[in-house]
Amino acid sequence: MRPFSGTEEVESVLSELGKGDAPLVTLLPARPGQKERRYVQMLSEETARAAPDEQPATPLKDAPPSRLQALETEVIDLKEQMSQLKEEFAAFRRQFE
């Protein structure tokens, strides 16, 4: 462990660690809305085998159940309303045929 004077020095050291045939760190691709650069260590074989740019996004199914249930209910309601509007419009149109 050693103190760094700032993030520039840390990034410089990480850049050096990422060079060569067997880099010790790899720079991860930026995520939307992310400012800071992120690195992953390549010290273990498991990390080296995994593609560092394949960071899984949080799937919607992992959303809190109440929010997911509310969205599903809203979609069902909107589909029912759309179906009802289609029927009413078809009946209205038949009046003028």
N, C-alpha and C positions, 0 to 999 in steps of 0.2 A: 504494500500500500504506500502510495506517495501522494502528496497534495499537488493539485494542478492549479495554475493561476487563472484558468478560465476555460470556457467550452472550446475555444480555438485550439488550445493545447491538447485537450482531450481528443478532439477530432483529428489532430495531427498524429497523435500516437495511434489512434485506431486505424487511420489510413495506412500507417507503416505496418501495423499488424495484419492488414488485409492484403499486403503485397506478397508476391512469391508464388511458388508452385503449390505450397500447402498453407493457405492463409489461415490465420487464427480467428479472424472475424470477417463477417460479410455485411455490407451495407444493405439494409432492407429497403424496398421501394416505399416511397411516401404514400401515406393514406390520405384520403380527402380530408381537408381541414387541418392537417397535421403540419406543424412548423418545424419541429426538431427532427434531426436525422436519427434513425434507429439502426442499431447493429445487432447481429446475432453471433454468439460465439460458436466456433467450429471445432471445439476441443474434443467432443465426443463423436463417435462414428454415427450415432443416431441422428444428431444434428446435421452432420455432413451429408448424410444420405437424403434427408428431407430437403425439399426445395424451399429456400428461405423466402422466396417471393410468393409462396402459396399460403398466405395467412388466411385461414377460413373466416369468412364474414359471419357475424352473428345471425343465424337463421331466424326467420319470423316465428317459427315454432317455439323458440326459446323465449319469446316475449312473455311477459306476465300473463297468466291465464285470463284475468279479468279484461285486460286490454284486447287480447286476441279474441275472446268470446264476444266482446262488444263490437269489434270489427266484423266478425262473422254474422252477428245478428243484424248489423246495419246493412250488410250486403244482401242478406236474405230479404229484409224489408224493402230495400231499393228495387230488387228484382220483382217483388210482388207488386209494388207501385207501378213499375214500368209495364208489367203485364196488364194491369188494370187500365192504365192510360191507353195502351194499344187497343184494348177491347172497346173502350169508350170512343176513341177516335174512329175506329172501324164502324161503330154504330152511327156516329155522327155523319160520316161520309156516305153511308147507305141512304140517308135521308135525301141526299141531293142527286142520287143516281136514277 
